[in-house]
Amino acid sequence: MTAVPALVPVAELVKRNGVTFARESAAYRHARDALLAEEIELRRHIERVAEQRRALPPGPDVQGDYQFVGEQGPVDFAGLFGDKQTLVTYSYMFGPQRERPCPMCTSLLGAWNGEARDIQQRVALAVIARSPIERLLAFKQERGWRDLPLYSDANGHFSRDYGAIADDGSDIPAFCVFTRRDGHIRLFWAGEMGGETADPGQDPRGAPDLMPIWTILDCVPEGRGGNWYPKLDYGS
């Protein structure tokens, strides 16, 4: 077993940093160094969580009459993997009852579109919604998405089994990871953070956040804002 190198104490890493900016005050540097220590701890905590996730025991078998329609026609669940052994799925809030898709989901997927070709070098990716494939592809063209693989959940069974339909039939976003090992398809991990696990004053969200826009806004003084959300159209 390869020995894991001991981590350098955070205080020492802060001392090694050595970054300063022209005309900064001593108060700014003191506060910035304290923040840097927290940022280093956050990075380390993210890595610990990722390691714990990767170490999960085998998840439940995937069994169900799952039927999808993609750009190339009908496909079963195994077909979503293509030649990959891991599949990432996102359940898009664009069911047949909606006139237009969820703006938040759309913002997320717009960012993912730019990374889709890179992601698919390592794992399979499927964006799944309950609307007919023709409707999904029309919106894909409207948004200019080139690389996102969209699939219609033809009978809704997948969406129902993996938390993408509420009791009242409305859409719920869902992020899942599946594996195919030795002929067995299993759920590896799925996001489980929602309203019940939300902190006071915050919108329900998972961690790490899947939306790059929030990562950027978390770095600015205005923050995310309490009542601002992405829109489908900002007008001319």
C-alpha positions as CSV (number, residue, x, y, z in Angstrom):
1,M,0.0,0.0,0.0
2,T,1.3,3.4,-1.0
3,A,1.9,5.6,2.1
4,V,-0.2,8.8,2.1
5,P,2.1,11.9,2.5
6,A,1.4,13.8,5.7
7,L,-0.3,17.1,5.2
8,V,1.5,20.3,6.0
9,P,-0.2,22.2,8.7
10,V,-2.5,24.9,7.3
11,A,-0.8,27.7,9.2
12,E,2.5,26.7,7.6
13,L,0.9,26.7,4.1
14,V,-0.4,30.2,4.8
15,K,3.0,31.4,5.7
16,R,4.5,29.9,2.5
17,N,1.9,31.7,0.4
18,G,3.7,35.0,0.3
19,V,1.1,36.7,-1.9
20,T,0.6,40.4,-1.4
21,F,-1.1,43.1,-3.5
22,A,0.0,46.7,-4.1
23,R,-1.3,49.1,-1.5
24,E,-3.1,46.5,0.6
25,S,-3.5,47.3,4.3
26,A,-2.3,45.2,7.2
27,A,-5.9,44.6,8.1
28,Y,-6.7,43.3,4.6
29,R,-3.7,40.9,4.6
30,H,-4.6,39.6,8.1
31,A,-8.2,38.9,7.1
32,R,-7.2,37.5,3.8
33,D,-4.7,35.1,5.4
34,A,-7.4,33.9,7.8
35,L,-9.7,33.3,4.9
36,L,-6.9,31.5,3.0
37,A,-6.6,29.1,5.9
38,E,-10.4,28.3,5.7
39,E,-10.1,27.9,1.9
40,I,-7.3,25.4,2.4
41,E,-9.4,23.5,4.9
42,L,-12.4,23.6,2.5
43,R,-10.3,22.1,-0.3
44,R,-9.1,19.3,2.0
45,H,-12.6,18.7,3.2
46,I,-13.9,18.4,-0.4
47,E,-11.2,15.8,-1.1
48,R,-12.1,13.8,2.1
49,V,-15.7,13.7,1.1
50,A,-14.8,12.6,-2.5
51,E,-12.6,9.8,-1.0
52,Q,-15.5,8.7,1.2
53,R,-17.9,8.7,-1.7
54,R,-15.5,6.7,-3.9
55,A,-15.2,4.1,-1.0
56,L,-19.0,3.4,-0.9
57,P,-19.8,-0.3,-0.9
58,P,-21.7,-1.7,-3.9
59,G,-25.1,0.0,-4.3
60,P,-28.4,-1.5,-5.3
61,D,-28.9,-3.3,-8.5
62,V,-30.7,-1.4,-11.2
63,Q,-33.9,-3.3,-12.2
64,G,-36.8,-1.8,-14.1
65,D,-38.5,-1.5,-17.4
66,Y,-36.6,1.7,-18.3
67,Q,-37.2,2.9,-21.8
68,F,-35.6,6.0,-23.4
69,V,-35.6,7.7,-26.7
70,G,-32.6,9.6,-27.8
71,E,-31.5,11.5,-30.9
72,Q,-30.8,8.1,-32.5
73,G,-34.0,6.4,-31.4
74,P,-35.0,4.0,-28.6
75,V,-32.4,2.8,-26.2
76,D,-32.5,0.7,-23.0
77,F,-30.7,1.7,-19.7
78,A,-27.6,-0.3,-20.5
79,G,-27.4,1.5,-23.8
80,L,-26.9,4.8,-22.0
81,F,-23.5,3.6,-20.9
82,G,-22.2,3.2,-24.5
83,D,-18.6,1.9,-24.1
84,K,-18.1,3.4,-20.7
85,Q,-18.3,1.7,-17.3
86,T,-19.8,4.7,-15.4
87,L,-22.9,6.7,-16.3
88,V,-23.8,10.1,-14.9
89,T,-27.5,11.1,-15.3
90,Y,-29.3,14.4,-14.7
91,S,-33.0,14.4,-14.5
92,Y,-34.0,17.7,-16.2
93,M,-37.1,19.5,-15.0
94,F,-38.8,19.6,-18.4
95,G,-41.8,17.3,-18.0
96,P,-44.8,17.3,-20.5
97,Q,-46.8,19.4,-18.0
98,R,-44.4,22.4,-18.3
99,E,-44.7,25.0,-21.0
100,R,-41.0,25.8,-20.6
101,P,-38.2,24.0,-18.8
102,C,-36.8,24.9,-15.4
103,P,-34.6,28.0,-15.7
104,M,-32.2,26.7,-13.0
105,C,-31.8,23.4,-14.6
106,T,-31.3,25.1,-17.9
107,S,-28.6,27.3,-16.5
108,L,-26.8,24.3,-15.1
109,L,-27.0,22.4,-18.4
110,G,-25.9,25.3,-20.4
111,A,-22.6,25.2,-18.4
112,W,-22.4,21.5,-18.7
113,N,-22.8,21.7,-22.5
114,G,-19.4,23.4,-22.6
115,E,-17.8,20.5,-20.6
116,A,-19.8,17.6,-22.1
117,R,-17.2,16.4,-24.6
118,D,-14.6,16.4,-21.9
119,I,-16.8,14.6,-19.4
120,Q,-17.6,11.9,-22.0
121,Q,-13.9,11.1,-22.4
122,R,-14.1,9.5,-18.9
123,V,-17.8,8.6,-18.3
124,A,-21.1,8.4,-20.1
125,L,-23.5,11.3,-19.6
126,A,-27.3,11.4,-20.1
127,V,-29.7,14.3,-19.5
128,I,-33.1,12.8,-19.0
129,A,-36.5,14.5,-19.1
130,R,-40.1,13.3,-19.4
131,S,-41.0,15.4,-22.4
132,P,-41.0,13.8,-25.9
133,I,-37.6,13.7,-27.6
134,E,-38.8,16.1,-30.3
135,R,-39.6,18.7,-27.7
136,L,-36.2,18.3,-26.0
137,L,-34.3,18.5,-29.3
138,A,-36.2,21.7,-30.3
139,F,-35.2,23.3,-27.1
140,K,-31.6,22.0,-27.5
141,Q,-31.5,23.8,-30.8
142,E,-33.0,26.9,-29.4
143,R,-30.3,27.1,-26.7
144,G,-27.5,26.2,-29.1
145,W,-26.4,23.1,-27.1
146,R,-24.2,21.0,-29.3
147,D,-22.8,18.3,-27.1
148,L,-25.4,17.5,-24.4
149,P,-26.9,14.0,-24.9
150,L,-30.7,14.3,-24.3
151,Y,-33.1,11.4,-23.7
152,S,-36.8,11.2,-23.2
153,D,-38.0,9.0,-20.4
154,A,-40.6,7.3,-22.5
155,N,-42.6,5.6,-19.7
156,G,-41.5,7.6,-16.7
157,H,-40.3,4.6,-14.8
158,F,-36.7,5.8,-14.4
159,S,-37.8,9.2,-13.2
160,R,-40.2,7.6,-10.7
161,D,-37.6,5.2,-9.3
162,Y,-34.8,7.7,-9.0
163,G,-36.5,10.6,-7.4
164,A,-37.3,12.9,-10.3
165,I,-41.1,13.0,-9.8
166,A,-42.8,14.5,-6.8
167,D,-46.0,13.0,-5.2
168,D,-48.1,15.6,-7.1
169,G,-46.5,14.6,-10.5
170,S,-44.3,17.7,-10.8
171,D,-40.6,17.5,-11.7
172,I,-37.7,17.2,-9.3
173,P,-34.0,17.6,-10.4
174,A,-32.0,14.5,-9.7
175,F,-28.3,13.7,-10.1
176,C,-27.2,10.1,-10.1
177,V,-24.2,8.0,-10.9
178,F,-24.4,4.4,-12.0
179,T,-21.7,1.8,-12.6
180,R,-21.5,-1.3,-14.8
181,R,-19.0,-3.8,-13.4
182,D,-18.8,-7.5,-14.2
183,G,-22.1,-7.4,-16.0
184,H,-23.9,-5.8,-13.0
185,I,-25.4,-2.3,-13.3
186,R,-25.8,-0.6,-9.9
187,L,-26.5,2.8,-8.4
188,F,-23.2,4.1,-7.2
189,W,-24.3,7.4,-5.7
190,A,-27.2,9.9,-5.9
191,G,-27.6,13.3,-4.5
192,E,-29.8,13.2,-1.4
193,M,-29.7,16.8,-0.2
194,G,-33.0,18.7,-0.5
195,G,-35.5,20.7,1.4
196,E,-35.2,18.5,4.5
197,T,-31.5,19.0,4.7
198,A,-31.4,22.7,3.9
199,D,-29.9,25.2,6.3
200,P,-32.0,28.2,7.4
201,G,-32.1,31.0,4.9
202,Q,-30.6,29.0,2.1
203,D,-32.1,27.4,-1.0
204,P,-31.9,23.6,-0.9
205,R,-28.8,22.5,-2.7
206,G,-26.1,19.8,-2.6
207,A,-22.4,20.0,-2.0
208,P,-20.3,20.5,-3.9
209,D,-22.7,22.7,-5.9
210,L,-23.1,21.4,-9.5
211,M,-23.8,24.9,-10.9
212,P,-20.6,26.9,-11.8
213,I,-22.5,30.2,-11.7
214,W,-22.9,29.8,-7.9
215,T,-19.2,29.1,-7.5
216,I,-18.4,32.4,-9.2
217,L,-21.0,34.4,-7.3
218,D,-19.8,33.0,-4.0
219,C,-16.5,34.8,-4.7
220,V,-18.1,38.2,-5.2
221,P,-19.3,40.7,-2.5
222,E,-22.9,40.6,-3.8
223,G,-23.0,36.8,-3.3
224,R,-25.8,34.7,-4.6
225,G,-28.5,37.1,-3.6
226,G,-31.6,36.1,-1.7
227,N,-34.1,36.3,-4.5
228,W,-32.1,36.2,-7.8
229,Y,-32.3,33.2,-10.1
230,P,-31.3,32.5,-13.7
231,K,-33.9,33.1,-16.4
232,L,-34.5,31.5,-19.7
233,D,-34.5,34.8,-21.5
234,Y,-33.1,38.2,-20.5
235,G,-34.6,40.0,-23.5
236,S,-32.7,42.0,-26.1
